[in-house]
Amino acid sequence: YAIDDEEYYEGVRCVGAPIRAGGKIVAALSITGSVFSMTMERIQDELIDLAVATAKEISSQMKW
């Protein structure tokens, strides 16, 4: 996973996770929101796990 802590846009944070197929990264999933709704505590406590689990589920459905 990766975290963008206002590195691209001020006031915006993102959590991203890779989607894999055939052993390769073919896409990515991102959860994006304002710093007010995506506190670093919420990212660490909730959103990293959500992004990674969702990306793994999507990856498991890829048939490439």
N, C-alpha and C positions, 0 to 999 in steps of 0.2 A: 504494500500500500504506500501511498504518498500523501502528504499533507501540504496544502498551499495555505500559508498563514499570511494573507494580505500581500503576497509576493507579486501578484500580477495586477490586482485591483485593490485599492485601499477600501477597507470595510467589507471585504468578501473573503470567505474561507472555503476551502474545498478538501474533500477526502476522495482519493481515487484508488481503484484496484484494477488489476489486469484481468481480462477475459482471455482464456487460452483455448486453443484448439490444435490438435495434432502436435502438441509440444511447443507451440509458438504462441506469442501474444498476438492476438488478432484484433482486439478492441480494448476499450477501457470503460469502466463505469465510474461516474463521478457524482458525489453528493455535494451540492454547492448552496451556500446561503450567506446571509449577513453575519457579521461578527456578533450581533445581538442574539440571533437564534442559534448560531453555531459557536458556542463558547469552547475554549480549548478543553475544559472539563468534560463537556458533552461529547466532543470529538473522541477523547480518550476513553470515556466510560461507555459510549454507545455506538457512535457512528463508524469507527474503524471496524468493529466487529460486524456491523450491518453491511458495510460496503464489501468487506472480504467474503462474508457468507453469501451475499447476493451474487457477487462475481463468480464464486465457485459453483453456485447453482446454475447460473447461465452457462458457464464453461462445461458443466457436465451434460448439458443439452446440445452442445455443438457437435455436429456430425462430420466435420471436415476431415 
